[in-house]
């Protein structure tokens, strides 16, 4: 897990972005992005712009389509911690939950296919922030409950309309 987050160098990023601009074909650009994860941005023309520090991560894609999906599918389903029976139980529980209409319901496809088939970002958001704890809590061991509780708290801090500095510190910790 120590190698999950790799520090990036803004100068190297700029060099790779410039190389992307020099690619002559779409195929070359596609390979370059696959190798370096860098594309050109007009923002790089601004001398004060730091492409690493000034990066904005979209929470819907990062937190919900990325991390939430990874936690549920890789850590809990694919590892066998949650079985098909567990998914079916979660589906029954989800159908029984009464939530306000404006919250939106998650699809009742929790046990379909490989589990959580076809969830969109907003459905993952609803699942994590509202449904996951009552549906899954007793199906998880202590360490996975801690993962869920911490992730739910971090998400609730990071997707609120106004983010305070102390909330960012808490989410980061």
BELCORKA-V589023 format. One record per residue. N is the residue number from 1. RES is the residue in one small letter. BURIAL is b if it has 9 or more other ideal C-beta (glycine too) atoms within 8 Angstrom, else e. D_FIRST is the distance of its C-alpha to the first C-alpha in Angstrom with 2 decimals. Layout:
# BELCORKA-V589023
N_RES_BURIAL_D_FIRST / N_RES_BURIAL_D_FIRST
This chain:
# BELCORKA-V589023
1_x_e_0.00 / 2_x_e_3.80 / 3_x_e_5.40 / 4_x_e_5.40 / 5_x_e_8.43 / 6_x_e_10.92 / 7_x_e_14.05 / 8_x_e_17.11 / 9_x_e_20.55 / 10_x_b_23.46 / 11_x_e_25.88 / 12_x_e_23.89 / 13_x_b_23.53 / 14_x_b_27.32 / 15_x_e_28.04 / 16_x_b_26.06 / 17_x_b_27.84 / 18_x_b_31.12 / 19_x_b_30.45 / 20_x_b_29.86 / 21_x_e_33.28 / 22_x_e_34.86 / 23_x_b_33.81 / 24_x_e_37.06 / 25_x_e_36.12 / 26_x_e_33.89 / 27_x_e_32.43 / 28_x_b_31.57 / 29_x_b_29.98 / 30_x_e_27.95 / 31_x_e_26.66 / 32_x_b_26.00 / 33_x_b_23.91 / 34_x_e_21.99 / 35_x_e_21.32 / 36_x_b_20.80 / 37_x_e_20.16 / 38_x_b_23.11 / 39_x_e_26.61 / 40_x_e_29.57 / 41_x_e_30.41 / 42_x_e_33.75 / 43_x_e_31.99 / 44_x_b_31.12 / 45_x_e_34.86 / 46_x_e_34.66 / 47_x_e_34.33 / 48_x_e_32.67 / 49_x_b_30.04 / 50_x_e_26.49 / 51_x_b_24.57 / 52_x_b_21.20 / 53_x_e_22.38 / 54_x_e_24.83 / 55_x_e_22.64 / 56_x_e_23.23 / 57_x_e_20.76 / 58_x_e_22.76 / 59_x_b_21.55 / 60_x_b_23.21 / 61_x_b_21.29 / 62_x_b_17.90 / 63_x_b_17.83 / 64_x_b_20.07 / 65_x_b_20.19 / 66_x_b_16.54 / 67_x_b_14.28 / 68_x_b_16.99 / 69_x_b_17.79 / 70_x_b_14.27 / 71_x_b_13.96 / 72_x_b_17.50 / 73_x_b_17.73 / 74_x_b_14.53 / 75_x_b_13.48 / 76_x_b_17.09 / 77_x_b_19.58 / 78_x_e_18.32 / 79_x_e_16.82 / 80_x_e_20.32 / 81_x_b_19.71 / 82_x_b_22.25 / 83_x_e_25.22 / 84_x_e_27.95 / 85_x_e_30.06 / 86_x_b_27.55 / 87_x_b_27.48 / 88_x_b_31.29 / 89_x_b_31.49 / 90_x_b_29.30 / 91_x_b_31.63 / 92_x_e_34.69 / 93_x_b_33.35 / 94_x_b_32.64 / 95_x_e_36.21 / 96_x_e_37.60 / 97_x_b_35.93 / 98_x_e_38.32 / 99_x_e_36.87 / 100_x_e_38.81 / 101_x_e_39.74 / 102_x_e_38.17 / 103_x_e_34.63 / 104_x_e_34.68 / 105_x_e_33.92 / 106_x_b_31.00 / 107_x_b_32.23 / 108_x_e_33.14 / 109_x_b_31.22 / 110_x_b_28.35 / 111_x_b_29.34 / 112_x_e_30.57 / 113_x_e_29.15 / 114_x_e_25.46 / 115_x_b_25.34 / 116_x_b_25.43 / 117_x_b_27.40 / 118_x_e_28.31 / 119_x_b_26.74 / 120_x_e_27.16 / 121_x_b_25.20 / 122_x_b_27.81 / 123_x_b_27.74 / 124_x_b_23.98 / 125_x_b_24.68 / 126_x_b_27.52 / 127_x_b_25.62 / 128_x_b_22.73 / 129_x_b_25.06 / 130_x_e_28.03 / 131_x_b_27.74 / 132_x_b_24.35 / 133_x_b_25.04 / 134_x_e_28.54 / 135_x_b_27.79 / 136_x_b_24.66 / 137_x_b_24.56 / 138_x_e_26.44 / 139_x_b_24.61 / 140_x_b_21.19 / 141_x_e_20.26 / 142_x_e_19.61 / 143_x_e_15.81 / 144_x_b_16.12 / 145_x_b_19.02 / 146_x_e_17.05 / 147_x_b_14.51 / 148_x_b_17.71 / 149_x_b_19.60 / 150_x_e_17.13 / 151_x_b_16.62 / 152_x_b_20.41 / 153_x_b_21.14 / 154_x_b_18.94 / 155_x_b_20.56 / 156_x_b_23.97 / 157_x_b_23.65 / 158_x_b_22.49 / 159_x_b_25.06 / 160_x_e_28.08 / 161_x_e_30.95 / 162_x_e_30.89 / 163_x_e_27.75 / 164_x_e_28.43 / 165_x_e_26.50 / 166_x_e_25.85 / 167_x_b_24.43 / 168_x_b_21.95 / 169_x_e_20.95 / 170_x_b_20.60 / 171_x_b_18.55 / 172_x_e_16.16 / 173_x_e_15.86
